[in-house]
Amino acid sequence: MSLKPRRLAIFVSFSGTGGVERVTLNLLQGLSTHDVEVDLLAVIAKKGQLPEIPWPNVRLIDLKVKHSQMAIPALIRYLRSQYPDVLMVAKDRAVRAAVIAHWLARVDTRLVGQLHMNMTGFLASKPALQRWLRTAPMRWLFPCLDKIVCVSEGVVEDTLAITGMPRDRVIAIRNPVITPELAKQSEAPVDHPWFNEDVPVILGAGRLTPEKDFPTLIRAFSRVRQDKNCRLMILGEGPLQPELQRLIVELGLEGVVSLSGYRANPFAYMKRASLFVMSSAWEGSGNVLVEALALGIPSVSTDCPYGPRETLANGKYGPLVPVGDYEALADAMSDVLKNPLPSGFLRQAVLEFTIEYSAQRYLDVLFSDFPKEKAG
């Protein structure tokens, strides 16, 4: 007798800013090879747009609202009519809406939260009231979840501290970052002249926002350049671009530091870099570091909460330096430029970040004690 396919619903807001949405689509790609039916329940907010879904076992459902809190009535109708085995919800605000909808729908669908963010780090510079308004609902509502999946062990510890939930209900699964297409994308041509010259290019990438702490990277690069002819390229856009440009001028680095803006295919640049540096003040996982290692690029990172220490295995796959310490970062960058680790060795660091590995881990956790999927 054949088993009925398992049914999973994933509720996520597409805001156009990338991170969580891109990881969700990678997870769907990984799940597409398994015997599971998936409904993607989408909220399209701000600059977001509906994603393309090419997989036959994945159905896209536009909830027709602009904010996750407005999706409660639609979620109730969906749960009562479709009755999925599991509803997984990405981002803390969407979890609030899902908990309320789940309770009002009166269904026994398993409810799982998914957290990508180091909430304590994100809120550290916010006013006390704003911190309370964000974390109090987590303490009140998250214990209603069957499980919470976090993207790193550090985010697990942060979530436990905020919510007070039992340890066995909060689980870490690596982000599905490495796709089969990544290597192919990295081979695409790059039109920047720096990559046609025999001068090392150091690469940073991410939103130009405070948590990425690119001023520390620029100051560290200034010290590295005193002893070695090299260049720094930062991919990304954001509100701090004018401030970073002023710092570049102040340090006399015009012409050797490039704020190159957003690139749809950063992997082609990454593949050609001599060194990748993540200078973040905090992270949830640090996907861009994972991508660099997957391409075999020598890397340095700050020891920020959370993610890099786990990814780099306490420094085995690349140096970790204190957050905000540009002198220590400069020393680590110089050392790696002189003595880079082999590409094949670096790729071993991120085997658990493939979409195949991650998708199987999600299925094991989401459908624990459900009947197993049919073999091949």
C-alpha positions in Angstrom: 0.0 0.0 0.0 1.4 3.4 -1.0 1.8 6.1 1.6 0.0 9.3 1.3 2.4 12.1 0.4 3.3 14.3 3.4 2.0 17.9 3.2 4.0 20.9 4.2 3.0 24.6 4.2 5.6 27.3 4.4 4.5 30.8 5.3 6.9 33.6 4.4 6.9 37.3 3.6 8.7 38.4 0.4 9.9 41.9 1.0 12.5 42.1 -1.8 15.5 42.3 0.5 16.8 38.8 -0.3 18.2 36.7 2.5 15.3 34.6 4.0 13.4 34.5 0.7 16.4 33.2 -1.2 17.1 30.6 1.4 13.4 29.5 1.3 13.5 29.1 -2.5 16.7 27.0 -2.1 14.9 24.8 0.5 12.0 24.4 -1.9 14.4 23.3 -4.6 15.9 20.7 -2.2 12.4 19.5 -1.2 11.4 19.1 -4.9 13.2 15.8 -5.1 11.3 14.3 -2.2 7.9 12.7 -1.8 6.3 15.8 -0.1 3.7 18.2 -1.3 4.5 21.8 -0.4 2.3 24.9 -0.4 4.2 28.2 -0.3 2.0 30.7 1.4 3.3 34.1 0.3 2.9 37.6 1.6 4.2 40.2 -0.9 5.4 43.2 1.0 7.0 46.5 0.0 9.3 45.9 -3.0 8.6 42.1 -3.0 7.3 40.1 -5.9 5.9 36.7 -6.4 8.7 34.1 -7.0 8.8 31.7 -9.9 8.0 28.2 -8.8 9.2 25.6 -11.4 8.8 22.5 -9.2 5.6 20.3 -9.8 5.2 19.3 -6.1 5.3 23.0 -4.9 2.2 25.2 -5.2 2.4 28.9 -4.8 -0.5 30.6 -2.9 -0.6 34.4 -2.8 -2.4 35.4 0.4 -3.2 38.8 -1.2 -2.0 40.9 1.8 1.0 43.2 2.3 1.9 42.3 5.9 2.1 39.0 7.8 -0.2 40.3 10.5 -2.9 40.9 7.9 -2.7 37.3 6.8 -4.4 35.8 9.9 -7.9 35.4 8.2 -6.4 33.9 5.1 -4.3 31.5 7.2 -7.3 30.4 9.1 -9.2 29.6 5.9 -6.2 27.8 4.5 -5.7 25.6 7.6 -9.3 24.7 7.8 -9.7 23.8 4.1 -6.3 22.3 3.3 -5.2 20.8 6.6 -1.5 20.4 6.0 0.5 18.1 8.2 3.0 20.8 9.1 3.0 24.6 8.8 6.4 26.2 9.0 6.7 29.9 9.5 9.7 32.1 8.7 10.5 35.3 10.7 9.3 36.1 14.2 6.5 38.5 13.2 5.0 36.0 10.9 5.2 33.4 13.7 3.0 35.6 15.8 0.3 35.7 13.1 0.6 32.0 12.5 0.2 31.1 16.2 -3.0 33.2 16.4 -4.4 31.7 13.2 -3.5 28.2 14.3 -5.3 28.6 17.6 -8.4 30.1 15.9 -8.5 27.5 13.2 -8.6 24.7 15.8 -6.6 22.2 13.8 -3.9 19.9 14.9 -1.4 20.8 12.1 2.1 20.7 13.5 3.3 24.3 13.9 7.0 25.1 13.5 8.8 28.5 13.6 11.9 29.3 11.7 14.4 31.9 12.8 17.3 33.3 10.8 18.1 36.2 13.0 20.3 36.9 16.0 17.5 38.8 17.7 19.6 40.1 20.6 22.3 41.5 18.2 19.7 43.1 16.0 17.9 44.8 18.9 21.1 45.8 20.9 21.1 49.4 19.7 17.3 49.8 19.7 15.4 51.7 22.5 14.2 49.6 25.4 10.6 49.9 24.5 11.3 48.7 20.9 13.3 45.7 22.3 10.4 44.8 24.6 7.8 45.1 21.9 9.8 42.7 19.7 10.8 40.1 22.4 7.7 40.0 24.7 5.5 38.4 22.0 8.2 35.8 21.5 8.1 34.9 25.2 4.3 34.8 25.1 3.6 33.1 21.8 6.6 31.0 20.8 5.9 28.3 23.5 2.8 27.4 21.5 5.0 26.2 18.7 5.8 22.5 18.4 9.4 23.3 17.4 11.6 26.2 16.4 14.3 25.7 13.7 17.2 28.1 13.9 20.0 28.6 11.4 22.9 28.2 13.8 23.6 26.9 17.3 24.2 30.5 18.4 20.7 31.5 17.3 19.4 28.5 19.2 21.0 29.8 22.4 19.7 33.3 21.7 16.2 32.0 21.1 16.3 29.9 24.3 17.3 32.9 26.3 14.5 35.1 24.9 11.7 32.6 24.9 12.5 30.2 27.8 11.5 27.3 25.7 12.7 23.7 26.5 16.0 22.9 24.8 14.6 19.9 23.0 12.1 22.0 21.0 14.7 24.4 19.6 16.9 22.9 16.8 19.6 24.1 14.5 19.6 23.2 10.8 22.2 24.8 8.5 20.8 27.1 5.8 20.4 25.5 2.4 22.9 27.9 0.8 24.9 25.8 -1.6 22.9 25.0 -4.8 24.0 23.0 -7.8 23.9 26.2 -9.8 26.4 28.1 -7.6 29.5 26.7 -9.2 28.1 27.4 -12.7 27.2 31.0 -11.7 30.7 31.5 -10.4 32.2 30.9 -13.9 30.2 33.7 -15.5 32.4 36.5 -17.0 33.1 39.6 -14.9 33.5 43.0 -16.6 35.5 44.7 -13.9 39.1 45.6 -15.0 40.6 44.7 -11.6 40.2 41.0 -12.4 42.3 41.3 -15.5 45.3 42.5 -13.6 47.8 40.6 -11.4 46.9 42.4 -8.2 45.0 40.6 -5.4 41.4 41.6 -4.9 39.9 41.3 -1.4 36.1 41.0 -1.4 33.4 41.9 1.1 29.7 41.6 0.4 26.4 42.5 2.1 24.0 45.3 2.7 25.7 48.6 3.6 24.2 48.7 7.1 25.7 48.9 10.6 25.6 45.2 11.3 28.0 44.5 8.5 30.6 46.9 9.9 32.3 47.7 6.6 34.2 50.7 8.2 36.3 48.1 10.1 37.0 46.3 6.9 38.0 49.5 5.1 40.3 50.5 8.0 41.8 47.0 8.1 42.4 47.1 4.3 44.2 50.4 4.7 46.7 48.8 7.0 47.1 45.7 4.8 47.9 47.9 1.8 50.8 49.5 3.6 52.7 46.2 3.1 51.1 44.7 0.0 49.7 46.0 -3.3 46.1 44.9 -3.3 42.5 46.2 -3.8 39.2 46.0 -1.9 35.8 45.5 -3.5 32.6 45.6 -1.5 29.4 44.3 -3.2 26.1 45.6 -1.9 24.0 48.7 -1.5 22.4 50.4 1.5 22.0 53.5 3.6 25.6 53.8 4.8 27.1 54.2 1.3 27.8 57.9 1.6 29.5 57.4 5.0 31.7 54.6 3.6 32.6 56.8 0.6 33.7 59.6 2.9 35.8 57.1 4.9 37.5 55.9 1.7 38.4 59.5 0.8 39.5 60.3 4.3 42.0 57.3 4.3 43.2 58.2 0.8 41.9 54.9 -0.7 40.2 56.3 -3.8 41.0 54.1 -6.8 41.8 51.0 -4.7 38.5 50.6 -2.8 35.4 50.1 -4.9 31.8 50.2 -3.6 30.5 48.2 -6.5 26.8 48.1 -5.6 24.4 45.2 -5.9 25.3 42.3 -8.2 22.7 39.7 -9.1 25.5 37.2 -9.5 28.1 37.9 -6.7 29.6 34.5 -7.1 31.4 35.4 -10.3 33.2 38.1 -8.3 33.8 35.9 -5.3 35.4 33.2 -7.4 38.0 35.6 -8.7 38.8 37.1 -5.3 42.1 36.3 -3.5 40.4 36.7 -0.1 36.9 37.0 1.2 36.3 39.0 4.5 33.2 39.1 6.6 33.5 42.0 9.1 30.1 41.8 10.7 29.2 43.0 14.2 26.5 40.2 14.3 25.0 37.6 12.1 22.4 34.9 12.2 24.4 32.4 10.1 26.5 34.3 7.6 25.4 32.9 4.3 27.9 34.9 2.3 30.8 33.3 4.2 29.4 29.9 3.4 29.2 30.8 -0.3 32.9 31.9 -0.4 34.0 28.7 1.3 31.9 26.6 -1.1 33.9 28.2 -3.9 37.1 27.4 -2.2 38.0 31.1 -1.5 40.3 31.7 1.5 38.3 33.6 4.1 38.6 35.7 7.3 35.7 36.6 9.6 35.0 38.5 12.8 34.0 36.2 15.7 30.6 37.8 15.8 27.4 36.3 17.2 26.4 34.0 15.6 27.5 31.6 12.8 31.1 32.3 11.7 32.7 30.4 14.6 30.6 27.4 13.7 31.2 27.7 10.0 35.0 28.1 10.4 35.1 25.4 13.0 36.8 27.6 15.7 39.4 28.9 13.2 40.2 25.6 11.4 39.0 26.9 8.1 40.0 30.5 8.5 40.9 33.1 11.2 38.4 34.6 13.6 39.1 38.1 15.0 37.3 40.2 17.6 34.4 42.4 16.4 35.5 45.9 15.5 39.2 45.3 15.9 40.6 46.5 12.5 44.2 45.9 13.5 43.6 42.2 14.3 41.5 41.9 11.1 44.3 43.5 9.1 46.9 41.0 10.6 44.6 38.1 9.7 44.0 39.3 6.2 47.7 39.7 5.6 48.4 36.2 7.0 45.8 34.6 4.7 47.0 36.4 1.6 50.5 35.1 2.3 49.5 31.5 3.3 46.0 30.7 1.9 44.5 27.3 2.7 43.8 24.9 -0.2 40.4 25.3 -1.9 39.5 21.6 -1.5 40.1 21.8 2.2 38.0 24.9 2.5 35.0 23.3 0.7 34.9 20.6 3.5 33.8 23.3 5.9 30.3 23.7 4.3 29.1 20.3 3.4 26.1 20.6 5.7 25.0 23.8 3.8 24.0 22.0 0.6 20.4 22.1 -0.4 20.3 18.3 -0.4 21.6 17.9 3.1 19.5 20.7 4.5 16.3 19.5 2.9 16.7 16.1 4.3 17.4 17.5 7.8 14.2 19.7 7.5 12.1 16.6 6.6 13.6 14.6 9.5 12.7 17.3 12.0 9.4 18.5 10.6 8.0 15.0 10.0 9.5 13.3 13.0 7.3 10.3 13.9 5.4 10.6 10.6 5.6 7.6 8.2 8.8 7.7 6.1 8.6 8.7 2.4 8.5 6.1 -0.2 11.9 4.8 -1.5 13.2 6.0 -4.8 
